[in-house]
Amino acid sequence: MRMEERRKSPGAGPLDQLMQLPTAIFLARLPIPTIAVYLDGRIIFANPACEGMLGSPADDLTASNATDLLADDTDGRSPYEILRNSAGQVIALRHSDGSTVRAIVSQSMLIREDDEIALVCFQDVTEQLWNSQTALGSRR
């Protein structure tokens, strides 16, 4: 029996197939850099797209604290707090090569006030910002 055949339930519609997909597998397959940070700042999940954006394997990311990931001064705020409260804003992240990655942070997918995990996606805008600054500089 082929793998595709084992996964599908007979007569299951597309929504049923989606609902049967475990959350961690779904998040890992997202082509959007996604990270989960626990209340104490531990990175508890990073998907392959996040690996690509930050240049570190997910295992290395999940073995670290999100404070190490943030390139800007945290002003005493926890990484969890920064990520939960930065929806729609550009933040600076550290790439494994030492460079800075600028990314827009999504709203946490876990939205209750008592959620202990910030689960956010990033949109890398480093190149866009670089290009716009370069264009501004060439006009002067």
C-alpha positions in Angstrom: 0.0 0.0 0.0 1.3 3.4 -0.9 1.9 6.1 1.8 -0.7 8.4 0.2 -3.3 5.7 0.4 -2.7 5.0 4.1 -3.1 8.6 5.1 -6.5 9.2 3.5 -9.6 7.9 5.1 -12.2 6.4 2.7 -14.6 9.2 1.7 -12.8 11.9 3.6 -13.2 15.3 2.1 -10.5 17.9 1.9 -11.6 19.6 5.2 -11.5 16.2 6.9 -8.0 15.6 5.6 -6.8 19.0 6.9 -8.4 18.4 10.3 -6.6 15.1 10.6 -3.2 16.7 10.1 -1.3 17.1 13.4 -0.5 20.7 14.2 3.2 20.3 14.4 3.4 18.7 11.0 1.2 21.5 9.6 3.4 24.2 11.0 6.5 22.5 9.9 5.2 22.4 6.3 4.3 26.1 6.2 6.5 28.0 3.7 6.4 31.0 6.1 9.1 31.3 8.8 7.2 30.4 12.0 8.5 30.2 15.6 7.0 29.5 19.0 8.4 31.1 22.1 7.3 30.0 25.6 6.6 32.6 28.4 10.1 32.1 29.8 11.7 33.0 26.5 12.6 29.4 25.3 12.2 28.8 21.7 10.1 25.6 21.6 9.5 25.4 17.8 11.0 26.7 14.6 10.0 25.4 11.2 12.3 24.8 8.2 11.4 28.2 6.6 12.6 29.8 9.9 15.8 27.8 9.5 16.3 29.3 6.1 15.7 32.9 7.2 18.0 32.7 10.2 20.6 30.3 8.9 20.4 27.9 11.9 18.9 24.4 12.1 15.7 24.1 14.0 17.4 22.0 16.6 19.9 24.8 17.3 17.1 27.4 17.5 15.0 25.3 19.9 18.0 24.8 22.1 18.3 28.5 22.6 16.5 31.4 24.2 14.7 34.0 22.0 16.8 36.7 23.6 19.7 35.4 21.6 17.5 35.8 18.4 16.6 39.4 19.0 19.1 41.9 17.6 17.7 45.1 19.1 17.7 46.1 22.7 14.8 44.5 24.6 14.4 47.4 27.1 13.9 44.8 29.8 11.0 43.2 28.0 10.9 39.4 27.6 11.1 37.9 24.1 7.6 36.5 24.6 6.3 40.0 25.3 8.1 41.5 22.4 6.8 39.0 19.9 3.2 39.1 21.3 3.2 42.9 21.2 5.0 43.6 17.9 2.3 42.4 15.4 2.7 44.3 12.2 6.0 45.9 13.2 9.5 45.3 11.8 11.9 43.8 14.3 15.6 42.9 14.0 16.7 39.3 14.3 20.2 37.8 14.4 21.2 35.6 11.5 23.7 32.8 12.3 26.4 34.6 10.2 26.1 37.7 12.4 24.1 39.8 10.0 20.7 41.4 10.9 17.5 40.2 9.4 14.6 42.6 9.4 11.2 40.9 9.6 7.6 41.9 10.1 6.0 40.0 12.9 2.5 38.5 12.6 0.0 38.6 15.4 0.4 35.5 17.6 -1.7 32.6 16.4 -2.5 31.9 20.0 -4.5 35.0 20.9 -5.9 34.4 24.4 -4.4 36.7 27.0 -3.5 33.7 29.2 -1.7 31.8 26.4 1.8 30.9 27.5 3.2 30.6 24.0 3.7 33.2 21.4 3.4 31.5 18.0 4.3 34.0 15.3 5.3 34.1 11.6 7.8 36.4 10.1 8.0 38.1 6.7 11.6 38.9 5.8 11.8 42.4 4.5 15.6 42.9 4.8 16.1 43.1 1.0 13.1 45.4 0.5 14.4 47.8 3.1 17.9 47.6 1.7 16.7 48.3 -1.8 14.5 51.3 -0.6 17.4 52.8 1.4 19.8 52.3 -1.6 17.3 54.0 -3.9 16.9 56.9 -1.5 20.7 57.3 -1.3 21.1 57.3 -5.1 18.6 60.1 -5.4 20.6 62.5 -3.2 
